Amino acid sequence: MVEFSMGTLESDIKQLPDVHIFTDYMASWYQITDDLPKYRDDRNSEKQD
């Protein structure tokens, strides 16, 4: 598995997000509005409610 910034690609992206990672570090004003799983750090960390 490789994770990278989607803004670095020049072509269409067919893969959809499947999780939110590093949610402990997101901006205080950002709101996650979907039902995807959330992880405090990487995918191996504690899941967030």
mmCIF file of the N, C-alpha and C atoms, coordinates in Angstrom:
data_MODEL
# 
_entry.id   MODEL 
# 
loop_
_atom_site.group_PDB 
_atom_site.id 
_atom_site.type_symbol 
_atom_site.label_atom_id 
_atom_site.label_alt_id 
_atom_site.label_comp_id 
_atom_site.label_asym_id 
_atom_site.label_entity_id 
_atom_site.label_seq_id 
_atom_site.pdbx_PDB_ins_code 
_atom_site.Cartn_x 
_atom_site.Cartn_y 
_atom_site.Cartn_z 
_atom_site.occupancy 
_atom_site.B_iso_or_equiv 
_atom_site.pdbx_formal_charge 
_atom_site.auth_seq_id 
_atom_site.auth_comp_id 
_atom_site.auth_asym_id 
_atom_site.auth_atom_id 
_atom_site.pdbx_PDB_model_num 
ATOM 1   N N  . MET A 1 1  ? 0.841   -1.158 0.000   1.00 0.00 ? 1  MET A N  1 
ATOM 2   C CA . MET A 1 1  ? 0.000   0.000  0.000   1.00 0.00 ? 1  MET A CA 1 
ATOM 3   C C  . MET A 1 1  ? 0.899   1.236  0.000   1.00 0.00 ? 1  MET A C  1 
ATOM 4   N N  . VAL A 1 2  ? 0.509   2.213  -0.780  1.00 0.00 ? 2  VAL A N  1 
ATOM 5   C CA . VAL A 1 2  ? 1.224   3.480  -0.849  1.00 0.00 ? 2  VAL A CA 1 
ATOM 6   C C  . VAL A 1 2  ? 0.220   4.605  -0.615  1.00 0.00 ? 2  VAL A C  1 
ATOM 7   N N  . GLU A 1 3  ? 0.574   5.580  0.208   1.00 0.00 ? 3  GLU A N  1 
ATOM 8   C CA . GLU A 1 3  ? -0.286  6.736  0.424   1.00 0.00 ? 3  GLU A CA 1 
ATOM 9   C C  . GLU A 1 3  ? 0.473   7.981  0.004   1.00 0.00 ? 3  GLU A C  1 
ATOM 10  N N  . PHE A 1 4  ? -0.203  8.868  -0.720  1.00 0.00 ? 4  PHE A N  1 
ATOM 11  C CA . PHE A 1 4  ? 0.422   10.096 -1.193  1.00 0.00 ? 4  PHE A CA 1 
ATOM 12  C C  . PHE A 1 4  ? -0.649  11.141 -1.412  1.00 0.00 ? 4  PHE A C  1 
ATOM 13  N N  . SER A 1 5  ? -0.246  12.359 -1.564  1.00 0.00 ? 5  SER A N  1 
ATOM 14  C CA . SER A 1 5  ? -1.186  13.468 -1.783  1.00 0.00 ? 5  SER A CA 1 
ATOM 15  C C  . SER A 1 5  ? -1.822  13.340 -3.157  1.00 0.00 ? 5  SER A C  1 
ATOM 16  N N  . MET A 1 6  ? -3.140  13.355 -3.206  1.00 0.00 ? 6  MET A N  1 
ATOM 17  C CA . MET A 1 6  ? -3.847  13.210 -4.477  1.00 0.00 ? 6  MET A CA 1 
ATOM 18  C C  . MET A 1 6  ? -3.568  14.379 -5.418  1.00 0.00 ? 6  MET A C  1 
ATOM 19  N N  . GLY A 1 7  ? -3.176  15.531 -4.883  1.00 0.00 ? 7  GLY A N  1 
ATOM 20  C CA . GLY A 1 7  ? -2.879  16.689 -5.709  1.00 0.00 ? 7  GLY A CA 1 
ATOM 21  C C  . GLY A 1 7  ? -1.633  16.526 -6.559  1.00 0.00 ? 7  GLY A C  1 
ATOM 22  N N  . THR A 1 8  ? -0.856  15.466 -6.333  1.00 0.00 ? 8  THR A N  1 
ATOM 23  C CA . THR A 1 8  ? 0.362   15.260 -7.115  1.00 0.00 ? 8  THR A CA 1 
ATOM 24  C C  . THR A 1 8  ? 0.089   14.544 -8.436  1.00 0.00 ? 8  THR A C  1 
ATOM 25  N N  . LEU A 1 9  ? -1.131  14.096 -8.658  1.00 0.00 ? 9  LEU A N  1 
ATOM 26  C CA . LEU A 1 9  ? -1.464  13.367 -9.882  1.00 0.00 ? 9  LEU A CA 1 
ATOM 27  C C  . LEU A 1 9  ? -1.986  14.309 -10.957 1.00 0.00 ? 9  LEU A C  1 
ATOM 28  N N  . GLU A 1 10 ? -1.677  13.980 -12.202 1.00 0.00 ? 10 GLU A N  1 
ATOM 29  C CA . GLU A 1 10 ? -2.127  14.806 -13.319 1.00 0.00 ? 10 GLU A CA 1 
ATOM 30  C C  . GLU A 1 10 ? -3.283  14.176 -14.081 1.00 0.00 ? 10 GLU A C  1 
ATOM 31  N N  . SER A 1 11 ? -3.609  12.928 -13.797 1.00 0.00 ? 11 SER A N  1 
ATOM 32  C CA . SER A 1 11 ? -4.691  12.251 -14.514 1.00 0.00 ? 11 SER A CA 1 
ATOM 33  C C  . SER A 1 11 ? -5.891  12.051 -13.590 1.00 0.00 ? 11 SER A C  1 
ATOM 34  N N  . ASP A 1 12 ? -7.000  11.595 -14.171 1.00 0.00 ? 12 ASP A N  1 
ATOM 35  C CA . ASP A 1 12 ? -8.192  11.320 -13.375 1.00 0.00 ? 12 ASP A CA 1 
ATOM 36  C C  . ASP A 1 12 ? -7.895  10.250 -12.330 1.00 0.00 ? 12 ASP A C  1 
ATOM 37  N N  . ILE A 1 13 ? -8.554  10.360 -11.193 1.00 0.00 ? 13 ILE A N  1 
ATOM 38  C CA . ILE A 1 13 ? -8.364  9.412  -10.092 1.00 0.00 ? 13 ILE A CA 1 
ATOM 39  C C  . ILE A 1 13 ? -9.607  8.540  -10.016 1.00 0.00 ? 13 ILE A C  1 
ATOM 40  N N  . LYS A 1 14 ? -9.426  7.236  -10.202 1.00 0.00 ? 14 LYS A N  1 
ATOM 41  C CA . LYS A 1 14 ? -10.563 6.320  -10.169 1.00 0.00 ? 14 LYS A CA 1 
ATOM 42  C C  . LYS A 1 14 ? -10.770 5.716  -8.783  1.00 0.00 ? 14 LYS A C  1 
ATOM 43  N N  . GLN A 1 15 ? -9.749  5.725  -7.955  1.00 0.00 ? 15 GLN A N  1 
ATOM 44  C CA . GLN A 1 15 ? -9.840  5.174  -6.603  1.00 0.00 ? 15 GLN A CA 1 
ATOM 45  C C  . GLN A 1 15 ? -10.540 6.175  -5.688  1.00 0.00 ? 15 GLN A C  1 
ATOM 46  N N  . LEU A 1 16 ? -11.505 5.712  -4.926  1.00 0.00 ? 16 LEU A N  1 
ATOM 47  C CA . LEU A 1 16 ? -12.201 6.567  -3.968  1.00 0.00 ? 16 LEU A CA 1 
ATOM 48  C C  . LEU A 1 16 ? -11.596 6.387  -2.579  1.00 0.00 ? 16 LEU A C  1 
ATOM 49  N N  . PRO A 1 17 ? -11.694 7.401  -1.717  1.00 0.00 ? 17 PRO A N  1 
ATOM 50  C CA . PRO A 1 17 ? -11.197 7.253  -0.347  1.00 0.00 ? 17 PRO A CA 1 
ATOM 51  C C  . PRO A 1 17 ? -11.925 6.115  0.361   1.00 0.00 ? 17 PRO A C  1 
ATOM 52  N N  . ASP A 1 18 ? -11.190 5.399  1.247   1.00 0.00 ? 18 ASP A N  1 
ATOM 53  C CA . ASP A 1 18 ? -11.831 4.331  2.003   1.00 0.00 ? 18 ASP A CA 1 
ATOM 54  C C  . ASP A 1 18 ? -11.725 4.541  3.513   1.00 0.00 ? 18 ASP A C  1 
ATOM 55  N N  . VAL A 1 19 ? -10.891 5.458  3.960   1.00 0.00 ? 19 VAL A N  1 
ATOM 56  C CA . VAL A 1 19 ? -10.755 5.788  5.386   1.00 0.00 ? 19 VAL A CA 1 
ATOM 57  C C  . VAL A 1 19 ? -10.253 7.226  5.525   1.00 0.00 ? 19 VAL A C  1 
ATOM 58  N N  . HIS A 1 20 ? -10.335 7.748  6.745   1.00 0.00 ? 20 HIS A N  1 
ATOM 59  C CA . HIS A 1 20 ? -9.685  9.008  7.111   1.00 0.00 ? 20 HIS A CA 1 
ATOM 60  C C  . HIS A 1 20 ? -8.574  8.649  8.085   1.00 0.00 ? 20 HIS A C  1 
ATOM 61  N N  . ILE A 1 21 ? -7.358  9.120  7.821   1.00 0.00 ? 21 ILE A N  1 
ATOM 62  C CA . ILE A 1 21 ? -6.233  8.830  8.715   1.00 0.00 ? 21 ILE A CA 1 
ATOM 63  C C  . ILE A 1 21 ? -5.705  10.129 9.323   1.00 0.00 ? 21 ILE A C  1 
ATOM 64  N N  . PHE A 1 22 ? -4.993  9.995  10.434  1.00 0.00 ? 22 PHE A N  1 
ATOM 65  C CA . PHE A 1 22 ? -4.397  11.118 11.156  1.00 0.00 ? 22 PHE A CA 1 
ATOM 66  C C  . PHE A 1 22 ? -5.442  12.144 11.588  1.00 0.00 ? 22 PHE A C  1 
ATOM 67  N N  . THR A 1 23 ? -6.608  11.664 12.025  1.00 0.00 ? 23 THR A N  1 
ATOM 68  C CA . THR A 1 23 ? -7.681  12.578 12.415  1.00 0.00 ? 23 THR A CA 1 
ATOM 69  C C  . THR A 1 23 ? -7.360  13.368 13.680  1.00 0.00 ? 23 THR A C  1 
ATOM 70  N N  . ASP A 1 24 ? -6.427  12.889 14.505  1.00 0.00 ? 24 ASP A N  1 
ATOM 71  C CA . ASP A 1 24 ? -6.014  13.667 15.688  1.00 0.00 ? 24 ASP A CA 1 
ATOM 72  C C  . ASP A 1 24 ? -5.282  14.944 15.290  1.00 0.00 ? 24 ASP A C  1 
ATOM 73  N N  . TYR A 1 25 ? -4.843  15.046 14.045  1.00 0.00 ? 25 TYR A N  1 
ATOM 74  C CA . TYR A 1 25 ? -4.038  16.176 13.587  1.00 0.00 ? 25 TYR A CA 1 
ATOM 75  C C  . TYR A 1 25 ? -4.757  17.066 12.585  1.00 0.00 ? 25 TYR A C  1 
ATOM 76  N N  . MET A 1 26 ? -6.036  16.799 12.319  1.00 0.00 ? 26 MET A N  1 
ATOM 77  C CA . MET A 1 26 ? -6.737  17.618 11.329  1.00 0.00 ? 26 MET A CA 1 
ATOM 78  C C  . MET A 1 26 ? -7.050  18.999 11.899  1.00 0.00 ? 26 MET A C  1 
ATOM 79  N N  . ALA A 1 27 ? -7.270  19.933 11.028  1.00 0.00 ? 27 ALA A N  1 
ATOM 80  C CA . ALA A 1 27 ? -7.579  21.305 11.444  1.00 0.00 ? 27 ALA A CA 1 
ATOM 81  C C  . ALA A 1 27 ? -8.858  21.321 12.279  1.00 0.00 ? 27 ALA A C  1 
ATOM 82  N N  . SER A 1 28 ? -8.897  22.165 13.285  1.00 0.00 ? 28 SER A N  1 
ATOM 83  C CA . SER A 1 28 ? -10.045 22.226 14.190  1.00 0.00 ? 28 SER A CA 1 
ATOM 84  C C  . SER A 1 28 ? -11.327 22.646 13.467  1.00 0.00 ? 28 SER A C  1 
ATOM 85  N N  . TRP A 1 29 ? -11.201 23.355 12.354  1.00 0.00 ? 29 TRP A N  1 
ATOM 86  C CA . TRP A 1 29 ? -12.367 23.831 11.617  1.00 0.00 ? 29 TRP A CA 1 
ATOM 87  C C  . TRP A 1 29 ? -12.882 22.821 10.594  1.00 0.00 ? 29 TRP A C  1 
ATOM 88  N N  . TYR A 1 30 ? -12.129 21.730 10.368  1.00 0.00 ? 30 TYR A N  1 
ATOM 89  C CA . TYR A 1 30 ? -12.524 20.741 9.367   1.00 0.00 ? 30 TYR A CA 1 
ATOM 90  C C  . TYR A 1 30 ? -13.528 19.762 9.956   1.00 0.00 ? 30 TYR A C  1 
ATOM 91  N N  . GLN A 1 31 ? -14.579 19.451 9.212   1.00 0.00 ? 31 GLN A N  1 
ATOM 92  C CA . GLN A 1 31 ? -15.584 18.479 9.646   1.00 0.00 ? 31 GLN A CA 1 
ATOM 93  C C  . GLN A 1 31 ? -15.654 17.333 8.649   1.00 0.00 ? 31 GLN A C  1 
ATOM 94  N N  . ILE A 1 32 ? -15.579 16.126 9.159   1.00 0.00 ? 32 ILE A N  1 
ATOM 95  C CA . ILE A 1 32 ? -15.752 14.942 8.318   1.00 0.00 ? 32 ILE A CA 1 
ATOM 96  C C  . ILE A 1 32 ? -17.247 14.679 8.235   1.00 0.00 ? 32 ILE A C  1 
ATOM 97  N N  . THR A 1 33 ? -17.765 14.644 7.035   1.00 0.00 ? 33 THR A N  1 
ATOM 98  C CA . THR A 1 33 ? -19.221 14.549 6.864   1.00 0.00 ? 33 THR A CA 1 
ATOM 99  C C  . THR A 1 33 ? -19.667 13.242 6.218   1.00 0.00 ? 33 THR A C  1 
ATOM 100 N N  . ASP A 1 34 ? -18.777 12.261 6.123   1.00 0.00 ? 34 ASP A N  1 
ATOM 101 C CA . ASP A 1 34 ? -19.174 10.965 5.561   1.00 0.00 ? 34 ASP A CA 1 
ATOM 102 C C  . ASP A 1 34 ? -19.058 9.885  6.640   1.00 0.00 ? 34 ASP A C  1 
ATOM 103 N N  . ASP A 1 35 ? -19.350 8.668  6.276   1.00 0.00 ? 35 ASP A N  1 
ATOM 104 C CA . ASP A 1 35 ? -19.348 7.559  7.231   1.00 0.00 ? 35 ASP A CA 1 
ATOM 105 C C  . ASP A 1 35 ? -18.125 6.654  7.106   1.00 0.00 ? 35 ASP A C  1 
ATOM 106 N N  . LEU A 1 36 ? -17.077 7.129  6.441   1.00 0.00 ? 36 LEU A N  1 
ATOM 107 C CA . LEU A 1 36 ? -15.869 6.315  6.310   1.00 0.00 ? 36 LEU A CA 1 
ATOM 108 C C  . LEU A 1 36 ? -15.211 6.137  7.680   1.00 0.00 ? 36 LEU A C  1 
ATOM 109 N N  . PRO A 1 37 ? -14.517 5.001  7.895   1.00 0.00 ? 37 PRO A N  1 
ATOM 110 C CA . PRO A 1 37 ? -13.818 4.795  9.163   1.00 0.00 ? 37 PRO A CA 1 
ATOM 111 C C  . PRO A 1 37 ? -12.781 5.892  9.400   1.00 0.00 ? 37 PRO A C  1 
ATOM 112 N N  . LYS A 1 38 ? -12.563 6.230  10.664  1.00 0.00 ? 38 LYS A N  1 
ATOM 113 C CA . LYS A 1 38 ? -11.594 7.270  11.044  1.00 0.00 ? 38 LYS A CA 1 
ATOM 114 C C  . LYS A 1 38 ? -10.548 6.661  11.973  1.00 0.00 ? 38 LYS A C  1 
ATOM 115 N N  . TYR A 1 39 ? -9.285  6.979  11.730  1.00 0.00 ? 39 TYR A N  1 
ATOM 116 C CA . TYR A 1 39 ? -8.178  6.494  12.554  1.00 0.00 ? 39 TYR A CA 1 
ATOM 117 C C  . TYR A 1 39 ? -7.403  7.673  13.111  1.00 0.00 ? 39 TYR A C  1 
ATOM 118 N N  . ARG A 1 40 ? -7.077  7.598  14.394  1.00 0.00 ? 40 ARG A N  1 
ATOM 119 C CA . ARG A 1 40 ? -6.365  8.690  15.070  1.00 0.00 ? 40 ARG A CA 1 
ATOM 120 C C  . ARG A 1 40 ? -5.007  8.971  14.418  1.00 0.00 ? 40 ARG A C  1 
ATOM 121 N N  . ASP A 1 41 ? -4.297  7.931  14.026  1.00 0.00 ? 41 ASP A N  1 
ATOM 122 C CA . ASP A 1 41 ? -3.016  8.079  13.320  1.00 0.00 ? 41 ASP A CA 1 
ATOM 123 C C  . ASP A 1 41 ? -3.128  7.342  11.986  1.00 0.00 ? 41 ASP A C  1 
ATOM 124 N N  . ASP A 1 42 ? -2.263  6.360  11.780  1.00 0.00 ? 42 ASP A N  1 
ATOM 125 C CA . ASP A 1 42 ? -2.336  5.607  10.523  1.00 0.00 ? 42 ASP A CA 1 
ATOM 126 C C  . ASP A 1 42 ? -3.388  4.498  10.616  1.00 0.00 ? 42 ASP A C  1 
ATOM 127 N N  . ARG A 1 43 ? -3.485  3.696  9.580   1.00 0.00 ? 43 ARG A N  1 
ATOM 128 C CA . ARG A 1 43 ? -4.507  2.648  9.523   1.00 0.00 ? 43 ARG A CA 1 
ATOM 129 C C  . ARG A 1 43 ? -4.347  1.592  10.602  1.00 0.00 ? 43 ARG A C  1 
ATOM 130 N N  . ASN A 1 44 ? -3.195  1.496  11.205  1.00 0.00 ? 44 ASN A N  1 
ATOM 131 C CA . ASN A 1 44 ? -2.943  0.505  12.252  1.00 0.00 ? 44 ASN A CA 1 
ATOM 132 C C  . ASN A 1 44 ? -3.210  1.056  13.649  1.00 0.00 ? 44 ASN A C  1 
ATOM 133 N N  . SER A 1 45 ? -3.611  2.303  13.754  1.00 0.00 ? 45 SER A N  1 
ATOM 134 C CA . SER A 1 45 ? -3.831  2.929  15.059  1.00 0.00 ? 45 SER A CA 1 
ATOM 135 C C  . SER A 1 45 ? -5.264  2.694  15.534  1.00 0.00 ? 45 SER A C  1 
ATOM 136 N N  . GLU A 1 46 ? -5.564  3.289  16.683  1.00 0.00 ? 46 GLU A N  1 
ATOM 137 C CA . GLU A 1 46 ? -6.885  3.160  17.273  1.00 0.00 ? 46 GLU A CA 1 
ATOM 138 C C  . GLU A 1 46 ? -7.932  3.820  16.391  1.00 0.00 ? 46 GLU A C  1 
ATOM 139 N N  . LYS A 1 47 ? -9.033  3.114  16.205  1.00 0.00 ? 47 LYS A N  1 
ATOM 140 C CA . LYS A 1 47 ? -10.146 3.665  15.439  1.00 0.00 ? 47 LYS A CA 1 
ATOM 141 C C  . LYS A 1 47 ? -10.853 4.713  16.279  1.00 0.00 ? 47 LYS A C  1 
ATOM 142 N N  . GLN A 1 48 ? -11.313 5.756  15.641  1.00 0.00 ? 48 GLN A N  1 
ATOM 143 C CA . GLN A 1 48 ? -12.018 6.843  16.322  1.00 0.00 ? 48 GLN A CA 1 
ATOM 144 C C  . GLN A 1 48 ? -13.515 6.676  16.075  1.00 0.00 ? 48 GLN A C  1 
ATOM 145 N N  . ASP A 1 49 ? -14.329 7.011  17.058  1.00 0.00 ? 49 ASP A N  1 
ATOM 146 C CA . ASP A 1 49 ? -15.790 6.901  16.910  1.00 0.00 ? 49 ASP A CA 1 
ATOM 147 C C  . ASP A 1 49 ? -16.335 7.928  15.969  1.00 0.00 ? 49 ASP A C  1 
# 
